[in-house]
Amino acid sequence: MLKGIHFLLTYKCTYECDHCFLYCGPHEKGTFTLKNVEAVLEQAGDLGTVKTIYLEGGEPFLFYPMMLESARRADEMGFKIGFVTNAYWATSEEDAELWLKPLLELNISDLSISDDELHGSPDAAGNALRAAKKLGFASGSICIEKPVTLANQSESGQKGEPVVGGDVLFKGRAADKLTENLPRISYKNFKECPHEELVSPGRVHVDPYGNVMLCQGLCIGNLFQKPLSDIMKDYDHSNHPICGPLLSGGPARLAEKYGVEIESGYVDACHMCFLVRRALLKRFPQFLAPPQVYGTTENE
Ligand code: SF4
């Protein structure tokens, strides 16, 4: 049952992090208008099961007035609200309070602040966390560790335990930027999706183009073309051209089914899944979108 909707309010971000699984950055296109946020909120309300709305990105605080108004509308409709931010705006603890105070009037259930060396500014994250605590927000930090090769790594081609430490998911820019010197294992190990609820999703991400995603760039419909309630009702996991194979045999099955050329090894299941899906972009543009989260501008 769908309980949460995560708005990718914008693909723009102050930073261009190597580990970003959405390929966000200062020059990326795609930002929600308030009108489109309202349309999605209305569809979420119609569904009757959605309890929580997250506003994230990209960096949602880049479009502060629109973000705030979106949160107000969601609050009026009775949703709990969460934010995810890199806290670029928290130039001092005092100033961070100015940014956060207008959110106090809302039913905020979570304020997640990226606080790690992969993001731009640990000082800003610290300022934001202290200000949030002072104001009484339920806040926490998201800390992504750099990927490291573990000492007891499996050899390439062997059935393996995880070979890489850290919390990075190797999809999006992370698949292209952070995998170069990491150990790889045979594709045959990747027989399931380890992270997403592909059968009965509890939350989806919705982007400014209307894409409804189960995982970054893996879509089940477009809610500017078809109401969310119909998308959820009509979603048939076994007949979805990408989720079906992923459920029956993971990224390995996805590659085999469509004859995608297989590399000698992959860092993890997401690394393989992302590369195989990118190879299928042109074939399934409706289900693999938008191209920019695959690091390309068109369905090549
Ligand atoms: S990238 Fe593929 S394997 Fe990884 S969580 Fe997403 S759907 Fe699952």
Residues whose N, C-alpha, C, O or C-beta is under 5 A from the ligand:
A	BS01	SF4	K171 E192 C193 P194 H195 E196 C215 A269 C270 C273 F274
